[in-house]
Amino acid sequence: FLIIKKNNSLCLINDIQKYNKYSFKNAFMLLILDEFSEEFAICKILLLLNFFSGYN
């Protein structure tokens, strides 16, 4: 990945082991897959209805 240096040039980083101390550990909550999939269940139904009705 790229980081911006002090002189505003970009530096390509291949080995990020020394930058791991600046990262946040467990910064985001894990998704509960059941709740996440339920949100998109209606999308499949609407997609099928749109497909059969010819809606673009």
Backbone as CSV, one residue per row, in Angstrom:
resi,resn,N_x,N_y,N_z,CA_x,CA_y,CA_z,C_x,C_y,C_z
1,PHE,0.843,-1.177,0.000,0.000,0.000,0.000,0.882,1.233,0.000
2,LEU,0.280,2.368,-0.212,1.017,3.628,-0.304,0.813,4.461,0.958
3,ILE,1.873,5.125,1.387,1.761,6.114,2.456,2.347,7.424,1.950
4,ILE,1.910,8.520,2.533,2.388,9.844,2.137,3.537,10.234,3.056
5,LYS,4.656,10.592,2.461,5.824,11.003,3.231,5.692,12.470,3.632
6,LYS,6.619,12.968,4.436,6.561,14.349,4.913,6.683,15.360,3.784
7,ASN,7.373,14.996,2.702,7.523,15.922,1.580,6.418,15.734,0.537
8,ASN,5.306,15.092,0.930,4.120,14.852,0.100,4.367,13.927,-1.077
9,SER,5.441,13.170,-1.061,5.627,12.144,-2.082,5.074,10.826,-1.542
10,LEU,4.830,9.889,-2.433,4.262,8.609,-2.041,5.356,7.567,-1.896
11,CYS,5.172,6.687,-0.955,6.133,5.613,-0.709,5.370,4.286,-0.713
12,LEU,5.832,3.331,-1.524,5.211,2.017,-1.598,5.774,1.134,-0.489
13,ILE,4.884,0.578,0.329,5.285,-0.260,1.453,4.923,-1.712,1.140
14,ASN,5.926,-2.587,1.158,5.684,-4.012,0.952,5.670,-4.778,2.263
15,ASP,6.511,-4.403,3.197,6.601,-5.071,4.487,6.026,-4.134,5.546
16,ILE,4.907,-4.509,6.133,4.203,-3.597,7.040,4.350,-3.990,8.505
17,GLN,5.314,-4.825,8.830,5.443,-5.290,10.209,5.719,-4.151,11.180
18,LYS,6.545,-3.186,10.804,6.836,-2.095,11.738,5.676,-1.110,11.856
19,TYR,4.743,-1.131,10.897,3.580,-0.242,10.958,2.415,-0.865,11.718
20,ASN,2.516,-2.132,12.076,1.439,-2.789,12.823,1.232,-2.182,14.204
21,LYS,2.263,-1.579,14.785,2.090,-0.984,16.116,1.219,0.266,16.071
22,TYR,1.007,0.840,14.894,0.158,2.020,14.755,-1.277,1.665,14.392
23,SER,-1.537,0.409,14.103,-2.886,0.013,13.709,-3.724,-0.296,14.941
24,PHE,-5.027,-0.200,14.789,-5.962,-0.479,15.868,-6.314,-1.959,15.845
25,LYS,-6.154,-2.610,16.950,-6.510,-4.023,17.064,-7.995,-4.133,17.375
26,ASN,-8.670,-5.000,16.653,-10.103,-5.255,16.857,-10.899,-3.951,16.830
27,ALA,-10.677,-3.147,15.816,-11.315,-1.839,15.737,-12.789,-1.932,15.358
28,PHE,-13.180,-2.985,14.664,-14.554,-3.105,14.201,-15.185,-4.354,14.797
29,MET,-16.476,-4.261,15.054,-17.197,-5.426,15.551,-17.396,-6.409,14.406
30,LEU,-17.365,-7.674,14.727,-17.633,-8.688,13.722,-19.109,-8.670,13.367
31,LEU,-19.396,-8.956,12.111,-20.776,-8.993,11.667,-21.456,-10.259,12.155
32,ILE,-22.692,-10.128,12.532,-23.508,-11.302,12.828,-24.145,-11.692,11.503
33,LEU,-23.729,-12.828,10.980,-24.093,-13.190,9.617,-25.588,-13.366,9.425
34,ASP,-26.292,-13.849,10.426,-27.737,-14.016,10.282,-28.426,-12.675,10.071
35,GLU,-28.068,-11.686,10.876,-28.676,-10.359,10.734,-28.278,-9.718,9.412
36,PHE,-27.031,-9.919,9.010,-26.553,-9.332,7.761,-27.265,-9.945,6.562
37,SER,-27.455,-11.254,6.565,-28.102,-11.912,5.432,-29.592,-11.607,5.382
38,GLU,-30.226,-11.388,6.533,-31.649,-11.057,6.545,-31.918,-9.716,5.878
39,GLU,-30.968,-8.792,5.965,-31.146,-7.491,5.331,-31.202,-7.609,3.811
40,PHE,-30.526,-8.601,3.254,-30.469,-8.740,1.806,-31.422,-9.800,1.267
41,ALA,-32.173,-10.452,2.127,-33.112,-11.473,1.672,-34.198,-10.849,0.810
42,ILE,-34.660,-9.671,1.168,-35.701,-9.003,0.387,-35.187,-8.595,-0.990
43,CYS,-33.895,-8.376,-1.119,-33.325,-7.971,-2.409,-33.497,-9.057,-3.454
44,LYS,-33.356,-10.320,-3.050,-33.540,-11.422,-3.994,-34.975,-11.477,-4.475
45,ILE,-35.915,-11.252,-3.565,-37.327,-11.285,-3.939,-37.635,-10.146,-4.898
46,LEU,-37.152,-8.946,-4.599,-37.403,-7.809,-5.479,-36.733,-7.989,-6.824
47,LEU,-35.565,-8.604,-6.846,-34.873,-8.866,-8.100,-35.691,-9.800,-8.976
48,LEU,-36.242,-10.844,-8.386,-37.070,-11.770,-9.157,-38.341,-11.094,-9.653
49,LEU,-38.970,-10.285,-8.806,-40.178,-9.579,-9.243,-39.869,-8.625,-10.387
50,ASN,-38.758,-7.917,-10.305,-38.367,-7.014,-11.380,-38.042,-7.781,-12.649
51,PHE,-37.440,-8.941,-12.509,-37.081,-9.750,-13.672,-38.327,-10.230,-14.404
52,PHE,-39.293,-10.734,-13.650,-40.494,-11.268,-14.279,-41.422,-10.169,-14.782
53,SER,-41.386,-9.000,-14.195,-42.263,-7.926,-14.652,-41.639,-7.124,-15.786
54,GLY,-40.369,-7.362,-16.090,-39.711,-6.664,-17.187,-39.249,-5.274,-16.823
55,TYR,-39.101,-4.989,-15.544,-38.655,-3.667,-15.101,-37.155,-3.536,-15.285
56,ASN,-36.731,-2.403,-15.850,-35.295,-2.167,-16.055,-34.800,-1.182,-15.046
